Amino acid sequence: MCFFKKKKNVEVNKINDENLKAKLKQTALNMLFASGDLTKDAKVEFEFGYAFQLANKDLEVLFKVIADKKIYYFAVQKNKFMKLGLNEFMYEIAVDTFLSVHNKNN
């Protein structure tokens, strides 16, 4: 007889959700164009550290935009899109820490 139900994991790893990533990429590009940080002829690459939908349905995403050898970091936290003032070391620590906690639950 079981009195307690095991809580179902309700976090969803969204790292392979191409539709979500396309929207985030476009939002980042729009922000960079609007601020003048990026020109239309810039070569741009994206790297996603993690993308999760949490139990409360909030998104948690960390990614970077590499444009003409300059790196811009972006996050979605509590469904708010933000440009961050990180460096590569801080980015890697954030990704490793988040994944070590959340991948155990998936």
N, C-alpha and C positions, 0 to 999 in steps of 0.2 A: 504494500500500500504506500503510495507516494503522496505526501501532503504538499510538496512544493514542485511546481512545474519548472523545468529547466528553461531559463530565459533564452528565447531564440535570438540568434544574432541578426540584428536588423541593420547593421552597417553594410553598405554595398560598395565594393571597389569599382570605381568608374574610370579607371585608367585606360580602358579600352573603348570607352564611349566616344566614338569619333564625332558625333553630333555635338556633344557637350564641349569637347576640345576645340572644335571649329568655332563655336560661339565665343569661347574664351580667347582664342587667338585673335579673332576679329575685334573683340573689345579692347584687347591690349594694343593692337595696331592702331585703332582709332584714338586711343589715349596718347600713344606716342606721336602720331601725326599731329594731333591737336596741340600738343605741348611743344612741337618743333624738334623733338628729339630724334625724329625719323623722317627721312625723305623717301619719296616714292621709288627712287632707284636703288635703295638699300637692299642688300642681300640679307634675308632674314631666315633664321632657324628658330625652332621651338624645342624645348626639352621639358617634359613634365616629370616632376619629382613624385607627386602622388595626386590622386583625385578620389575622394570618398564622399559618399552620401551617408551621413550619420543617422543614428536612431531617430533623432528629432526631425529628420529630412533636410537639415542644413547641409550645405556643401562645404567641404574642406579641400582646397586645392592649392598646390604650390608649383609654380613653373617659371621658366626663364625664357626670355627672348634674346637671342644673340643677333645683333645687327651691326654690321661693319666693325667687328671686333669689340664692340661695347655690349655689355650684358645688362639687361633690365630684369628685375625680379617682380613677380606678381603673385598675389594670393587671393583666394576667396575664402572668407571665414565668416560664419554666421550669415551666409549669402550676401556678403558685401565684397565687392571687387576692389582691390587695393594695389597700388604700385608701392613696392617696398624698397627700403634703403639697406639692402643686404650686400654682403660680399660672398664670394664662392664658398669660403669656409663655413660661414653661417648658414648658407643654403644647404650644404651637404649635411651639417649637423641636424638641421630642422627636418630634412627628408629622412635621415637615418632614425632619428628619434620617433617621428610620427609613425613610420613603417614598423618599427620594432614594437610599438604599442598596439597598433591597429591590425597588423597582419596576424597577430596571435589570435585575434577574434574572428578571423575569416577561414 
